[in-house]
Amino acid sequence: MNKINKLLVHACCGPCFTYINYDLKNNGLLTEDNTRQKVDFTACFYNPNIHPKVEYERRKEAFETLCKMEDTDYVILDEYSLDGYIKDVVDKVLNKKEFESRCEYCYYLRLNKVFLYALENGYDAVTTTLSISPYQKHDIIKKVGKLLEDKYKIKFIYVDYRQYFRQGQKMAREKGIYMQKYCGCVFSFDSGKWVY
């Protein structure tokens, strides 16, 4: 793999970013050939479909708190659009079948914006903290990442961090970072029967 000079890390939330931030800073980026490479990176929060709005704000604030606490470069693409997300799920997933599932569309929605930001700001590669969660669909994350890599000509780096999920959660708790109880969208909120 060619050297990565600037990496943009899509962060779904503070807890999932906690271990990955630690690992990137202390050990470098794990590459496809299983070696480590020190890399300059910026964390990027873009999650416009988190429901409800108060939860979106909590996760955004937790992410920002962690980045400031750890002196990590970050950017927040502050956009909230629950209506747009629901309309797109109906249109692109249910009607037009452009995506196989709402989760695939969710990954595409978020990562597409992050790739676009990377293109406009001179990043060599994109990765995502979604890869630390055992609850995410990793084959679909890789599929979407490859699609966007081809579209934008920016490398997508997939690192399977699942073995560090519990360690990252513990680290986040110790730092006092807000810990959410569901994936994020209105559908995952509803399926959990959460009450605010």
GUMI-806053 format. One record per residue: z, x, y of N, C-alpha, C in turn; residue number from 1; residue in one letter. Coordinates in nm, 2 decimals. Layout:
% GUMI-806053
<<Z,X,Y>,<Z,X,Y>,<Z,X,Y>,NUM,'a'>
...
This chain:
% GUMI-806053
<<0.00,0.08,-0.12>,<0.00,0.00,0.00>,<0.00,0.09,0.12>,1,'m'>
<<-0.08,0.05,0.22>,<-0.08,0.12,0.35>,<0.06,0.10,0.42>,2,'n'>
<<0.09,0.20,0.50>,<0.22,0.19,0.57>,<0.22,0.07,0.67>,3,'k'>
<<0.33,0.00,0.66>,<0.36,-0.11,0.75>,<0.43,-0.06,0.88>,4,'i'>
<<0.37,-0.07,0.99>,<0.43,-0.03,1.12>,<0.52,-0.13,1.18>,5,'n'>
<<0.48,-0.26,1.18>,<0.55,-0.37,1.24>,<0.55,-0.49,1.15>,6,'k'>
<<0.67,-0.53,1.11>,<0.69,-0.64,1.02>,<0.75,-0.76,1.09>,7,'l'>
<<0.70,-0.88,1.07>,<0.75,-1.00,1.12>,<0.82,-1.08,1.01>,8,'l'>
<<0.94,-1.11,1.02>,<1.02,-1.17,0.91>,<1.05,-1.32,0.95>,9,'v'>
<<0.98,-1.41,0.88>,<1.01,-1.55,0.91>,<1.15,-1.58,0.85>,10,'h'>
<<1.24,-1.63,0.93>,<1.37,-1.66,0.89>,<1.39,-1.81,0.88>,11,'a'>
<<1.42,-1.87,0.77>,<1.44,-2.01,0.75>,<1.58,-2.05,0.81>,12,'c'>
<<1.67,-1.96,0.80>,<1.81,-1.98,0.85>,<1.89,-1.85,0.85>,13,'c'>
<<2.01,-1.86,0.91>,<2.09,-1.74,0.92>,<2.14,-1.69,0.78>,14,'g'>
<<2.20,-1.78,0.70>,<2.25,-1.74,0.57>,<2.14,-1.66,0.48>,15,'p'>
<<2.02,-1.72,0.48>,<1.92,-1.65,0.40>,<1.87,-1.52,0.46>,16,'c'>
<<1.88,-1.51,0.59>,<1.84,-1.39,0.65>,<1.95,-1.28,0.65>,17,'f'>
<<2.07,-1.31,0.62>,<2.18,-1.22,0.63>,<2.16,-1.10,0.53>,18,'t'>
<<2.14,-1.12,0.41>,<2.12,-1.01,0.31>,<1.99,-0.94,0.34>,19,'y'>
<<1.88,-1.01,0.37>,<1.75,-0.95,0.39>,<1.76,-0.86,0.51>,20,'i'>
<<1.82,-0.90,0.62>,<1.84,-0.82,0.74>,<1.92,-0.69,0.70>,21,'n'>
<<2.02,-0.70,0.63>,<2.10,-0.59,0.58>,<2.02,-0.49,0.50>,22,'y'>
<<1.94,-0.55,0.40>,<1.86,-0.47,0.31>,<1.75,-0.39,0.39>,23,'d'>
<<1.68,-0.46,0.48>,<1.57,-0.40,0.56>,<1.63,-0.28,0.64>,24,'l'>
<<1.74,-0.31,0.70>,<1.80,-0.21,0.79>,<1.85,-0.08,0.72>,25,'k'>
<<1.91,-0.11,0.60>,<1.98,0.00,0.53>,<1.89,0.07,0.42>,26,'n'>
<<1.80,-0.01,0.37>,<1.72,0.04,0.25>,<1.57,0.05,0.28>,27,'n'>
<<1.52,-0.03,0.38>,<1.38,-0.04,0.41>,<1.31,-0.15,0.33>,28,'g'>
<<1.19,-0.16,0.35>,<1.11,-0.27,0.29>,<1.07,-0.23,0.14>,29,'l'>
<<1.10,-0.32,0.05>,<1.06,-0.30,-0.09>,<0.91,-0.33,-0.10>,30,'l'>
<<0.83,-0.23,-0.14>,<0.68,-0.25,-0.15>,<0.64,-0.29,-0.29>,31,'t'>
<<0.51,-0.32,-0.30>,<0.45,-0.36,-0.43>,<0.46,-0.26,-0.53>,32,'e'>
<<0.46,-0.13,-0.50>,<0.47,-0.03,-0.60>,<0.62,0.01,-0.62>,33,'d'>
<<0.71,-0.08,-0.58>,<0.85,-0.06,-0.61>,<0.92,0.06,-0.54>,34,'n'>
<<0.86,0.10,-0.43>,<0.92,0.20,-0.35>,<0.97,0.14,-0.22>,35,'t'>
<<1.05,0.21,-0.14>,<1.11,0.16,-0.02>,<1.04,0.23,0.10>,36,'r'>
<<1.02,0.16,0.21>,<0.95,0.21,0.33>,<1.03,0.16,0.45>,37,'q'>
<<1.08,0.25,0.53>,<1.15,0.22,0.65>,<1.04,0.15,0.75>,38,'k'>
<<1.09,0.04,0.81>,<0.99,-0.04,0.89>,<1.06,-0.10,1.01>,39,'v'>
<<0.99,-0.10,1.12>,<1.03,-0.18,1.24>,<1.01,-0.33,1.21>,40,'d'>
<<1.11,-0.41,1.23>,<1.09,-0.55,1.20>,<1.15,-0.64,1.31>,41,'f'>
<<1.10,-0.75,1.32>,<1.15,-0.86,1.41>,<1.17,-0.98,1.33>,42,'t'>
<<1.28,-1.05,1.35>,<1.30,-1.18,1.28>,<1.25,-1.29,1.37>,43,'a'>
<<1.19,-1.39,1.30>,<1.13,-1.50,1.37>,<1.17,-1.63,1.32>,44,'c'>
<<1.24,-1.71,1.40>,<1.28,-1.85,1.36>,<1.18,-1.95,1.40>,45,'f'>
<<1.12,-2.01,1.31>,<1.02,-2.12,1.33>,<1.04,-2.22,1.22>,46,'y'>
<<1.10,-2.33,1.25>,<1.13,-2.43,1.14>,<1.14,-2.57,1.21>,47,'n'>
<<1.02,-2.62,1.25>,<1.02,-2.74,1.34>,<1.05,-2.87,1.27>,48,'p'>
<<1.06,-2.87,1.14>,<1.07,-3.00,1.06>,<1.21,-3.01,1.01>,49,'n'>
<<1.31,-2.94,1.05>,<1.45,-2.95,1.00>,<1.50,-3.08,1.06>,50,'i'>
<<1.57,-3.16,0.98>,<1.62,-3.29,1.02>,<1.77,-3.30,0.99>,51,'h'>
<<1.85,-3.36,1.07>,<1.82,-3.42,1.21>,<1.81,-3.31,1.31>,52,'p'>
<<1.79,-3.35,1.44>,<1.78,-3.25,1.54>,<1.90,-3.17,1.56>,53,'k'>
<<2.02,-3.23,1.54>,<2.14,-3.15,1.55>,<2.15,-3.04,1.45>,54,'v'>
<<2.09,-3.07,1.33>,<2.09,-2.96,1.22>,<1.99,-2.85,1.26>,55,'e'>
<<1.88,-2.89,1.32>,<1.79,-2.79,1.37>,<1.86,-2.70,1.47>,56,'y'>
<<1.93,-2.75,1.56>,<2.00,-2.67,1.66>,<2.11,-2.58,1.60>,57,'e'>
<<2.18,-2.64,1.50>,<2.28,-2.56,1.43>,<2.22,-2.44,1.36>,58,'r'>
<<2.11,-2.46,1.29>,<2.05,-2.35,1.22>,<1.99,-2.24,1.32>,59,'r'>
<<1.93,-2.29,1.42>,<1.87,-2.20,1.53>,<1.99,-2.12,1.59>,60,'k'>
<<2.10,-2.18,1.62>,<2.21,-2.11,1.68>,<2.27,-2.01,1.58>,61,'e'>
<<2.28,-2.05,1.46>,<2.34,-1.96,1.35>,<2.25,-1.83,1.34>,62,'a'>
<<2.12,-1.85,1.34>,<2.02,-1.74,1.33>,<2.04,-1.65,1.45>,63,'f'>
<<2.04,-1.71,1.57>,<2.05,-1.63,1.69>,<2.19,-1.55,1.69>,64,'e'>
<<2.29,-1.62,1.65>,<2.42,-1.55,1.65>,<2.42,-1.43,1.55>,65,'t'>
<<2.36,-1.45,1.44>,<2.35,-1.34,1.34>,<2.27,-1.22,1.40>,66,'l'>
<<2.16,-1.25,1.46>,<2.07,-1.15,1.52>,<2.14,-1.07,1.63>,67,'c'>
<<2.22,-1.14,1.71>,<2.29,-1.07,1.82>,<2.41,-0.99,1.76>,68,'k'>
<<2.47,-1.04,1.66>,<2.59,-0.98,1.59>,<2.54,-0.85,1.53>,69,'m'>
<<2.42,-0.85,1.47>,<2.37,-0.73,1.40>,<2.27,-0.65,1.48>,70,'e'>
<<2.25,-0.68,1.60>,<2.16,-0.61,1.69>,<2.02,-0.60,1.63>,71,'d'>
<<1.97,-0.71,1.59>,<1.84,-0.73,1.53>,<1.75,-0.79,1.63>,72,'t'>
<<1.63,-0.73,1.64>,<1.52,-0.79,1.72>,<1.48,-0.92,1.67>,73,'d'>
<<1.47,-1.02,1.76>,<1.43,-1.15,1.71>,<1.35,-1.23,1.81>,74,'y'>
<<1.29,-1.33,1.76>,<1.21,-1.43,1.85>,<1.24,-1.57,1.79>,75,'v'>
<<1.25,-1.66,1.88>,<1.26,-1.80,1.84>,<1.14,-1.88,1.89>,76,'i'>
<<1.06,-1.94,1.81>,<0.95,-2.02,1.84>,<1.01,-2.16,1.84>,77,'l'>
<<1.06,-2.20,1.96>,<1.15,-2.32,1.97>,<1.06,-2.45,1.98>,78,'d'>
<<1.04,-2.51,1.86>,<0.96,-2.63,1.86>,<1.02,-2.72,1.76>,79,'e'>
<<1.03,-2.85,1.79>,<1.09,-2.95,1.70>,<0.99,-3.07,1.70>,80,'y'>
<<0.95,-3.11,1.57>,<0.85,-3.22,1.56>,<0.87,-3.29,1.43>,81,'s'>
<<0.97,-3.37,1.42>,<0.99,-3.45,1.30>,<0.88,-3.55,1.28>,82,'l'>
<<0.84,-3.62,1.39>,<0.73,-3.72,1.38>,<0.60,-3.66,1.33>,83,'d'>
<<0.57,-3.54,1.39>,<0.45,-3.47,1.35>,<0.45,-3.43,1.21>,84,'g'>
<<0.56,-3.38,1.16>,<0.58,-3.34,1.02>,<0.56,-3.45,0.92>,85,'y'>
<<0.62,-3.57,0.95>,<0.61,-3.68,0.86>,<0.47,-3.73,0.86>,86,'i'>
<<0.40,-3.74,0.98>,<0.26,-3.79,0.98>,<0.17,-3.69,0.90>,87,'k'>
<<0.20,-3.56,0.92>,<0.12,-3.47,0.85>,<0.14,-3.47,0.69>,88,'d'>
<<0.26,-3.50,0.65>,<0.28,-3.51,0.51>,<0.21,-3.63,0.45>,89,'v'>
<<0.21,-3.74,0.52>,<0.14,-3.86,0.48>,<-0.01,-3.83,0.48>,90,'v'>
<<-0.06,-3.77,0.59>,<-0.21,-3.74,0.60>,<-0.26,-3.63,0.51>,91,'d'>
<<-0.19,-3.52,0.51>,<-0.24,-3.40,0.45>,<-0.20,-3.39,0.30>,92,'k'>
<<-0.09,-3.45,0.26>,<-0.04,-3.44,0.12>,<-0.08,-3.57,0.05>,93,'v'>
<<-0.04,-3.68,0.10>,<-0.06,-3.81,0.03>,<-0.20,-3.86,0.04>,94,'l'>
<<-0.26,-3.86,0.16>,<-0.40,-3.92,0.17>,<-0.51,-3.82,0.14>,95,'n'>
<<-0.51,-3.71,0.21>,<-0.63,-3.61,0.19>,<-0.61,-3.52,0.08>,96,'k'>
<<-0.49,-3.50,0.03>,<-0.46,-3.41,-0.08>,<-0.50,-3.27,-0.05>,97,'k'>
<<-0.48,-3.23,0.08>,<-0.51,-3.09,0.12>,<-0.40,-3.00,0.06>,98,'e'>
<<-0.28,-3.05,0.04>,<-0.17,-2.98,-0.02>,<-0.12,-3.05,-0.14>,99,'f'>
<<-0.07,-2.98,-0.24>,<-0.02,-3.04,-0.36>,<0.11,-3.11,-0.35>,100,'e'>
<<0.19,-3.07,-0.25>,<0.32,-3.13,-0.24>,<0.37,-3.11,-0.09>,101,'s'>
<<0.47,-3.18,-0.05>,<0.53,-3.17,0.08>,<0.59,-3.03,0.10>,102,'r'>
<<0.64,-2.97,-0.01>,<0.70,-2.83,0.00>,<0.59,-2.73,0.03>,103,'c'>
<<0.47,-2.75,-0.03>,<0.36,-2.66,0.00>,<0.32,-2.67,0.14>,104,'e'>
<<0.31,-2.80,0.19>,<0.27,-2.81,0.33>,<0.38,-2.76,0.42>,105,'y'>
<<0.51,-2.77,0.39>,<0.62,-2.72,0.47>,<0.61,-2.57,0.48>,106,'c'>
<<0.58,-2.50,0.37>,<0.56,-2.35,0.38>,<0.44,-2.32,0.46>,107,'y'>
<<0.34,-2.39,0.45>,<0.21,-2.36,0.52>,<0.24,-2.38,0.67>,108,'y'>
<<0.30,-2.50,0.71>,<0.33,-2.53,0.85>,<0.40,-2.41,0.92>,109,'l'>
<<0.51,-2.37,0.85>,<0.60,-2.27,0.91>,<0.53,-2.13,0.91>,110,'r'>
<<0.48,-2.09,0.80>,<0.42,-1.96,0.79>,<0.29,-1.94,0.87>,111,'l'>
<<0.21,-2.05,0.88>,<0.09,-2.04,0.96>,<0.12,-2.00,1.10>,112,'n'>
<<0.23,-2.07,1.16>,<0.27,-2.04,1.30>,<0.32,-1.90,1.31>,113,'k'>
<<0.39,-1.85,1.21>,<0.44,-1.71,1.21>,<0.33,-1.61,1.20>,114,'v'>
<<0.23,-1.64,1.12>,<0.12,-1.55,1.11>,<0.04,-1.54,1.24>,115,'f'>
<<0.03,-1.66,1.30>,<-0.05,-1.66,1.43>,<0.03,-1.58,1.53>,116,'l'>
<<0.16,-1.59,1.54>,<0.24,-1.51,1.63>,<0.22,-1.36,1.60>,117,'y'>
<<0.22,-1.33,1.47>,<0.20,-1.19,1.43>,<0.07,-1.14,1.47>,118,'a'>
<<-0.03,-1.22,1.46>,<-0.17,-1.18,1.50>,<-0.17,-1.15,1.65>,119,'l'>
<<-0.11,-1.24,1.73>,<-0.11,-1.23,1.87>,<-0.03,-1.12,1.93>,120,'e'>
<<0.06,-1.07,1.85>,<0.16,-0.97,1.90>,<0.16,-0.84,1.82>,121,'n'>
<<0.05,-0.81,1.75>,<0.03,-0.68,1.69>,<0.11,-0.64,1.57>,122,'g'>
<<0.15,-0.74,1.49>,<0.23,-0.71,1.36>,<0.13,-0.68,1.25>,123,'y'>
<<0.17,-0.59,1.16>,<0.09,-0.55,1.04>,<0.11,-0.64,0.92>,124,'d'>
<<0.23,-0.70,0.92>,<0.27,-0.78,0.80>,<0.37,-0.89,0.83>,125,'a'>
<<0.37,-0.98,0.74>,<0.47,-1.10,0.75>,<0.54,-1.11,0.62>,126,'v'>
<<0.66,-1.14,0.62>,<0.74,-1.18,0.50>,<0.83,-1.30,0.54>,127,'t'>
<<0.90,-1.35,0.44>,<0.98,-1.47,0.47>,<1.11,-1.47,0.39>,128,'t'>
<<1.22,-1.52,0.45>,<1.35,-1.53,0.38>,<1.35,-1.64,0.28>,129,'t'>
<<1.25,-1.72,0.27>,<1.24,-1.82,0.17>,<1.25,-1.76,0.03>,130,'l'>
<<1.21,-1.63,0.02>,<1.21,-1.56,-0.11>,<1.34,-1.52,-0.16>,131,'s'>
<<1.45,-1.55,-0.09>,<1.59,-1.52,-0.14>,<1.65,-1.65,-0.21>,132,'i'>
<<1.59,-1.76,-0.18>,<1.65,-1.89,-0.24>,<1.60,-1.92,-0.38>,133,'s'>
<<1.70,-1.94,-0.47>,<1.66,-1.99,-0.60>,<1.61,-2.13,-0.60>,134,'p'>
<<1.63,-2.20,-0.49>,<1.59,-2.34,-0.48>,<1.45,-2.36,-0.43>,135,'y'>
<<1.39,-2.26,-0.38>,<1.25,-2.27,-0.33>,<1.15,-2.25,-0.45>,136,'q'>
<<1.03,-2.29,-0.42>,<0.92,-2.28,-0.52>,<0.84,-2.15,-0.49>,137,'k'>
<<0.88,-2.05,-0.56>,<0.83,-1.91,-0.53>,<0.68,-1.89,-0.56>,138,'h'>
<<0.62,-1.96,-0.66>,<0.48,-1.95,-0.69>,<0.40,-2.01,-0.57>,139,'d'>
<<0.45,-2.12,-0.51>,<0.38,-2.18,-0.40>,<0.40,-2.09,-0.27>,140,'i'>
<<0.52,-2.03,-0.25>,<0.53,-1.94,-0.14>,<0.43,-1.83,-0.15>,141,'i'>
<<0.41,-1.77,-0.26>,<0.31,-1.66,-0.28>,<0.17,-1.71,-0.26>,142,'k'>
<<0.14,-1.83,-0.31>,<0.01,-1.89,-0.29>,<-0.02,-1.91,-0.14>,143,'k'>
<<0.07,-1.97,-0.07>,<0.05,-1.99,0.08>,<0.05,-1.86,0.15>,144,'v'>
<<0.13,-1.77,0.12>,<0.13,-1.64,0.18>,<-0.01,-1.57,0.16>,145,'g'>
<<-0.06,-1.57,0.04>,<-0.19,-1.51,0.02>,<-0.30,-1.58,0.10>,146,'k'>
<<-0.30,-1.71,0.10>,<-0.40,-1.79,0.18>,<-0.40,-1.75,0.32>,147,'l'>
<<-0.28,-1.73,0.38>,<-0.26,-1.70,0.52>,<-0.30,-1.55,0.54>,148,'l'>
<<-0.27,-1.46,0.45>,<-0.31,-1.32,0.45>,<-0.46,-1.31,0.46>,149,'e'>
<<-0.53,-1.39,0.38>,<-0.68,-1.39,0.39>,<-0.73,-1.45,0.52>,150,'d'>
<<-0.66,-1.55,0.57>,<-0.70,-1.62,0.69>,<-0.69,-1.53,0.82>,151,'k'>
<<-0.57,-1.46,0.83>,<-0.54,-1.38,0.95>,<-0.56,-1.23,0.93>,152,'y'>
<<-0.59,-1.19,0.81>,<-0.61,-1.05,0.78>,<-0.48,-0.97,0.82>,153,'k'>
<<-0.37,-1.03,0.79>,<-0.24,-0.96,0.81>,<-0.17,-0.97,0.67>,154,'i'>
<<-0.12,-0.86,0.62>,<-0.06,-0.85,0.49>,<0.06,-0.94,0.48>,155,'k'>
<<0.07,-1.02,0.37>,<0.19,-1.10,0.33>,<0.27,-1.02,0.23>,156,'f'>
<<0.39,-0.99,0.26>,<0.48,-0.92,0.17>,<0.57,-1.02,0.10>,157,'i'>
<<0.56,-1.03,-0.03>,<0.66,-1.11,-0.10>,<0.75,-1.02,-0.18>,158,'y'>
<<0.88,-1.04,-0.15>,<0.99,-0.97,-0.22>,<1.08,-1.07,-0.29>,159,'v'>
<<1.10,-1.06,-0.42>,<1.18,-1.16,-0.48>,<1.33,-1.11,-0.47>,160,'d'>
<<1.40,-1.18,-0.37>,<1.54,-1.14,-0.34>,<1.64,-1.24,-0.41>,161,'y'>
<<1.59,-1.32,-0.50>,<1.68,-1.42,-0.56>,<1.81,-1.37,-0.62>,162,'r'>
<<1.81,-1.25,-0.68>,<1.93,-1.19,-0.74>,<2.04,-1.17,-0.63>,163,'q'>
<<2.00,-1.16,-0.50>,<2.09,-1.13,-0.40>,<2.14,-1.26,-0.32>,164,'y'>
<<2.09,-1.38,-0.37>,<2.12,-1.50,-0.30>,<2.27,-1.52,-0.28>,165,'f'>
<<2.35,-1.51,-0.38>,<2.50,-1.54,-0.37>,<2.56,-1.43,-0.28>,166,'r'>
<<2.52,-1.31,-0.30>,<2.57,-1.20,-0.21>,<2.54,-1.23,-0.07>,167,'q'>
<<2.42,-1.27,-0.04>,<2.39,-1.30,0.10>,<2.47,-1.42,0.16>,168,'g'>
<<2.50,-1.52,0.07>,<2.58,-1.63,0.11>,<2.72,-1.59,0.14>,169,'q'>
<<2.77,-1.50,0.06>,<2.91,-1.45,0.08>,<2.91,-1.37,0.21>,170,'k'>
<<2.81,-1.28,0.23>,<2.81,-1.20,0.36>,<2.80,-1.30,0.48>,171,'m'>
<<2.72,-1.40,0.47>,<2.71,-1.49,0.59>,<2.85,-1.57,0.61>,172,'a'>
<<2.91,-1.61,0.50>,<3.04,-1.67,0.52>,<3.14,-1.58,0.59>,173,'r'>
<<3.14,-1.45,0.54>,<3.24,-1.36,0.60>,<3.21,-1.33,0.75>,174,'e'>
<<3.09,-1.35,0.79>,<3.05,-1.33,0.93>,<3.07,-1.46,1.01>,175,'k'>
<<3.10,-1.57,0.94>,<3.12,-1.69,1.01>,<2.99,-1.76,1.05>,176,'g'>
<<2.89,-1.73,0.98>,<2.76,-1.80,1.00>,<2.76,-1.94,0.94>,177,'i'>
<<2.71,-2.03,1.02>,<2.70,-2.17,0.97>,<2.62,-2.18,0.84>,178,'y'>
<<2.67,-2.25,0.74>,<2.61,-2.27,0.61>,<2.57,-2.41,0.59>,179,'m'>
<<2.44,-2.43,0.58>,<2.39,-2.57,0.56>,<2.40,-2.61,0.41>,180,'q'>
<<2.38,-2.74,0.39>,<2.40,-2.79,0.25>,<2.28,-2.85,0.19>,181,'k'>
<<2.16,-2.84,0.25>,<2.04,-2.89,0.20>,<1.92,-2.81,0.26>,182,'y'>
<<1.81,-2.82,0.20>,<1.69,-2.74,0.23>,<1.65,-2.75,0.38>,183,'c'>
<<1.64,-2.88,0.43>,<1.61,-2.89,0.57>,<1.54,-3.01,0.62>,184,'g'>
<<1.43,-3.05,0.55>,<1.35,-3.16,0.60>,<1.42,-3.30,0.57>,185,'c'>
<<1.36,-3.40,0.63>,<1.42,-3.54,0.61>,<1.42,-3.58,0.47>,186,'v'>
<<1.32,-3.54,0.39>,<1.32,-3.58,0.25>,<1.43,-3.51,0.17>,187,'f'>
<<1.46,-3.38,0.19>,<1.57,-3.32,0.12>,<1.70,-3.37,0.17>,188,'s'>
<<1.71,-3.40,0.30>,<1.83,-3.46,0.36>,<1.86,-3.60,0.29>,189,'f'>
<<1.76,-3.68,0.28>,<1.77,-3.81,0.22>,<1.81,-3.80,0.07>,190,'d'>
<<1.74,-3.71,0.00>,<1.77,-3.70,-0.14>,<1.91,-3.66,-0.18>,191,'s'>
<<1.97,-3.59,-0.08>,<2.11,-3.54,-0.10>,<2.21,-3.65,-0.05>,192,'g'>
<<2.16,-3.75,0.01>,<2.25,-3.86,0.07>,<2.36,-3.80,0.16>,193,'k'>
<<2.31,-3.71,0.24>,<2.41,-3.64,0.34>,<2.44,-3.74,0.45>,194,'w'>
<<2.56,-3.73,0.50>,<2.60,-3.82,0.61>,<2.65,-3.73,0.73>,195,'v'>
<<2.60,-3.75,0.85>,<2.64,-3.68,0.96>,<2.74,-3.76,1.04>,196,'y'>
